[in-house]
Amino acid sequence: MSDGDEKYWYNLQTGQVEFGMISASADRVGPFDTEHEAAHAPEKLKERSRAWAEEEAAENGWDAGTGKAAE
């Protein structure tokens, strides 16, 4: 049994939390230590995506909100 079998996952297709690697890897995100963390996966993904986009925009000298070069 791998570590993922003892963790929680969020199924992107069903919106359900699963214990263990039940669904196909393309359909799930994780692993998470608790069911609560897995249940809030969509919010965490949005936060991380926003942070990465802002970081990338800053590194490239672009305004993340408009796609225009910063003045």
N, C-alpha and C positions, 0 to 999 in steps of 0.2 A: 504494500500500500504506500503510495507517495504522499507527500505533505498535502497536496491539493485535495486528497480524499478526506482530510480531516479539517477542511476549511469551508467557508461559505462563499458562494458565487452568486452573481446577479445575472439572470437570464435576460438578455436584451430582447429576445423575441416574445417571451411570455410576460416579462415584468415581474417574475417571481424569484424569490431567493431559494437557492438550492444548497443542500449540504452535500459536499463531495462533488466530484467532476462527473455529473450526470449528463449534461447536455454537451453537444459538440462545441469545441473550443471557439469556433467562429461566432457562436451564439451567447457566450458568457464572458463576463469580466470578473476579475478578482485575482487572487483570493483575498478574502477578508477574514479577520479573526472572529468577528461576531456577526450574528444575524442582523443586528441593528446597522452595523457598518455597511453590510451588503445591501440592505434595503434602501440606503441612501446613496447608492452608487451613481444614479443619474446626476444628482446634484454635484457629487465629487468630480465626475467627468466634465461637467460644464465649468466648474471652477478651475480645474487644471487646464482645460482647453483655452479658457479666457486668459489665464496667466501665461501660458506658452505663447499665445498670439501676441499679447502685449510685450513679452520679452523679445520675441522675434522682431516685432515692429521697432522696438527701441534699438535693437542691434543693427537693424537695417536703415535706421533714420527715417522711418515712415510713421505717420500718425495712424495708429491702429483703428481709429474710428472712421476715417474717411478714405484711407488709401492714398492720401496725398503726402508729399514730402514735407517734413517739418521745416519750418522757417526759422 
